[in-house]
Amino acid sequence: MILPQKHIKVSESIFGLGSVIIELIQKPKTFDDLWNDFQRINNTKNIPSLHSLDNFVMALTFLFIIGAIQEGEKGVIELCS
């Protein structure tokens, strides 16, 4: 689910996953670096839900659509200013 609802926790939603991804982008990163950083905290106390690569890509797409992230030089992912 994209947004949390009565039976879906924020940590299980794409919306909540997007907030975690934004926190991981302190500096521009490649997709692989960002995915590896996320894998370290996936399904831990920080994110009590297991997210797949598909959910990760959907969250990145969501963040791009709302203008939170952009593609930088050499294809890196960076926060919009």
C-alpha positions in Angstrom: 0.0 0.0 0.0 1.1 3.5 -0.7 -0.4 5.2 2.3 -1.0 3.8 5.8 -4.6 2.9 6.6 -6.4 1.3 9.5 -4.7 -2.1 9.0 -1.5 -1.0 7.4 1.3 0.5 9.6 3.3 3.5 8.4 6.4 1.2 8.3 4.7 -1.1 5.9 3.6 1.6 3.5 5.5 3.1 0.5 4.9 6.5 2.1 6.8 5.4 5.2 9.5 3.7 3.3 10.0 6.9 1.3 10.8 8.8 4.5 13.4 6.2 5.4 15.0 6.5 2.0 15.2 10.3 2.2 17.1 9.9 5.5 19.6 7.6 3.8 20.4 10.2 1.1 22.8 12.4 3.0 24.9 12.8 -0.1 24.2 11.8 -3.8 24.3 8.0 -4.1 24.0 5.4 -6.8 21.1 3.1 -6.8 23.2 0.2 -5.7 24.8 2.1 -2.8 21.4 3.3 -1.6 20.0 -0.3 -1.8 22.9 -1.7 0.1 22.5 1.0 2.8 18.8 0.2 3.1 19.5 -3.6 3.3 21.5 -3.0 6.5 18.4 -1.6 8.3 15.7 -3.5 6.5 13.5 -5.6 8.9 15.3 -4.3 12.0 13.9 -2.2 14.9 14.4 0.9 12.7 12.1 -0.6 10.1 10.0 -3.3 11.6 8.7 -4.5 8.2 10.5 -6.4 5.5 10.5 -4.5 2.2 11.4 -6.1 -1.1 13.3 -4.5 -4.0 10.0 -3.9 -5.7 8.8 -1.8 -2.8 12.1 0.0 -2.7 11.8 0.9 -6.4 8.1 2.0 -5.9 9.2 4.2 -3.1 11.9 5.8 -5.2 9.4 6.3 -8.0 7.0 7.9 -5.6 9.7 10.3 -4.3 10.7 11.2 -7.8 7.0 11.9 -8.8 6.5 14.2 -5.8 9.7 16.1 -6.5 11.6 14.9 -3.4 14.5 13.3 -5.3 16.1 13.7 -8.7 18.7 12.2 -10.9 22.0 14.0 -10.6 25.1 13.9 -12.7 26.3 10.4 -13.7 23.0 8.9 -12.7 23.2 9.3 -8.9 20.2 9.8 -6.8 20.1 13.1 -4.8 17.6 15.2 -2.9 16.0 18.1 -4.7 17.0 21.4 -3.3 
